[in-house]
Amino acid sequence: MTTALDHLEWTTAVYCGLVAGLILLLVSAVRQPPFPGNAPPLVKDSYPVVGALRFFKSRKSFCQDSSSRSKTGNYSFYVGKHRVVGVSGLQGRKTFYESKELAMFEGYSVLLSATPDIDPGEGENHFVSWFNKTITKLLRKENLVKNLPVLVNDATSAVSQILDRCAKSRGVFDPFDDINRLVYQLNMRTLGAKEIAESPALLKKSLGLVDEVNKNNSNARIVFGFVITPTYLRRFIAAGRLYLMFKQLQRDRSRTGRREQDTLQFLMDEGADTLKIVTFIVASLFAGQLNSGVNVAWVLCRLAADANWARRVRAEVDSAVAKRRTRPEQTTLDVLKELTIDDWESGFPTTVNCLQESVRLQTVGAAFRKNMSRGDVPIGNTGEVIPKGGFAALAIDDVHMNPEIYTNPSVFDPGRFSPDRAEDKKVPMAYGGWGHGRHVCLGMRFAKLEHTIVTAVFVAMCDFSLCDTYGQEVDGLPTIDREKRVVAKPDEPIRLKCFARC
């Protein structure tokens, strides 16, 4: 006969079992697996459960300090339960960029909170392989040639709108708003959907959702992958709304039989399902917008702050136009609209060098990879390894801000990339803006093309100078906060005063 005491003991045992199970689950979720004995030395300020908090708060200083305390320059630390090896020097860079065991997508998806959390419903390796092959197809020369006239038209239309607004006010505009939106339009035109690229309302709405995902970063999600935070929910909802936007466009085309010449149509014709299509487009837009939109705006601001390089770029644009003008009555914009892809890609070396230099200065934080192999990955000939399932982190400033490679590294000097100086060729893999080895940026060609188009059109149409939000002249640009984790807009507002060029 069961007594009340037996029932109480049974209930207590169940509760204790549940509590013990939850504790075990929590411990397993946060337990930090040990590094192998031949991993680089573990940094002192890496704590149980959370790991190295300075990696979030002061990334540049953390990486520099940790590297300086290690004989090889390599060091180990935890981010939550994730094992991370910071690599530096030539051996570290070679391993980071050339090892086939280190995966880029998987590294960023875990350690960079700006990466959208979207699961295409199949193995990551399969999707990444398909993604790389598909984007390579889409960015082939023949496809860029088809889109070129529309890209130039988009740029001239956007700059004309900026000039119209400036003429009716104090002549002041925000390049990190207008130019960022123009670059987003070019990205959408090339890697998204025509309906959005040509609709100001849809363009604004979708860019707002992209920005919503970007700004709602969650360190807690990186450290504790199981935690659902308010910022994560906002990111998730914004990503879901983007998904629904593209899904609706796909349904409308399927229902009406309407076809367009864009990436959405290409993927539909390839037979990709909705989730795979949206995952591809959103990932492509994030990869482009996270850097290109801000970088192009920074280039124009740097030219506004440096009269010498502004003159050189303007002279280059004027020379290219004069060289390609076939009729006296052709305007500058007429000529720019008739330039070939080869003209754009080879006729503006100074303009491209300005982008290279701006990318070098603006790129902060670290790049990431994940060891996806079945064993540890040796770091060159150092005798140290990146553990199986662990991550590699390469601090960008290890080369970009190295005075032994770049003369006066904090100074804007596009001439350092000219053939007679070639500072980026002093040592192997000295420039990380476009990747190296097995991890070259697949969108590099398009990124350079859209930057050249936007910069050339803007310089051809506008006289511009640096100012504050009230239109008052300012002496220079604010100092870059190199402790940040990604390319960012300036903390202090920067504006450009802009008038139609005479």
Secondary structure, 3 states (H helix, E strand, C coil): CCCHHHHHHHHHHHHHHHHHHHHHHHHHHHCCCCCCCCCCCECCCCECCCECCHHHHCHHHHHHHHHHCCCCCCEEEEECCEEEEEECHHHHHHHHHHCCCEEHHHHHHHHCCCCCCCCCCCCHHHHHHHHHHHHHHHCCHHHHHHHHHHHHHHHHHHHHHHHHHHHCCCCEECHHHHHHHHHHHHHHHHHCCHHHHCCHHHHHHHHHHHHHHHHCCCHHHHHCCCCCCHHHHHHHHHHHHHHHHHHHHHHHHHHHCCCCCCHHHHHHHCCCCHHHHHHHHHHHHHHHHHHHHHHHHHHHHHHHHCHHHHHHHHHHHHHHHHHHCCCCCCCHHHHHHHCCHHHHHHCCHHHHHHHHHHHHHHCCCEEEEEECCCCCEECCCCCCEECCCCEEEEECHHHHCCCCCCCCCCCCCHHHHCCCCCHHHCCCCCCCCCCCHHHCCCCHHHHHHHHHHHHHHHHHHEEEEEECCCCCECCCCCCCCCCCCCCCCCCCCCEEEEEECC
